[in-house]
Amino acid sequence: MLKLIVVIVSVDKTDELIETARKAGATGATVIHEVRGEGLKASKTFLGLDFSAVRDAILFVAADNSAQDIMNAIQESAGFDENPGSGIAFQLSIEDAVGLRSQMPYILESMDDDT
């Protein structure tokens, strides 16, 4: 089974978290630049200008057995729970995927490592 890990974080943390995820077993990443979101409290504006921090969405596809290690490494590095508003990470199950031919040998190898 494959998992999609989604991380939303300030732009200045993107490269650090990609490196952290790679060390924990991620085989690649897709970055969507300049996403915007809102937490419990709306971001403040001044004369209609939005002062919310610019964020990136980082997407990782990982084997099910590697996904939790990657999530734990991201949490340890970013400290989302200790620093409210600093970002979020979550994982979703992937039912099917195409376009992973170059990464599948590495993903399958990580699946075999835990069996």
C-alpha positions, 0 to 999 in steps of 0.5 A: 500500500502507498501513502501520500504525505502532505506537509504544509509549511512556511517557505523557509522550512521547505528545503529542510523538511524535504531533506529530513524526509529523504533521510527518513526514507522518502524517494522524492517530493513535489512542492506546490508553491505559495499555498494559503490557508487559515487556522482557528483565527483569521489572518489579519489584514491591513487596508485589504492586504493579507499578511499571512505567511507564504506557505508551500505544500510538499507532497511525498509518496511513500510505502505504507511502512515508511510513511510513519517514519517520515511523518515522525521525522518531519514532526521532530524537525518542524515541531508542529505540535510545539509551535502552533501555526507553524504547519501541518502534516498528514497522510492519506492512503493511495488507492492507485498511482501511475507515473512512479516507474523510476521510484517503484524499485526503491518503494518496493525495496522499502516495503520488503525491508519490513517484511 
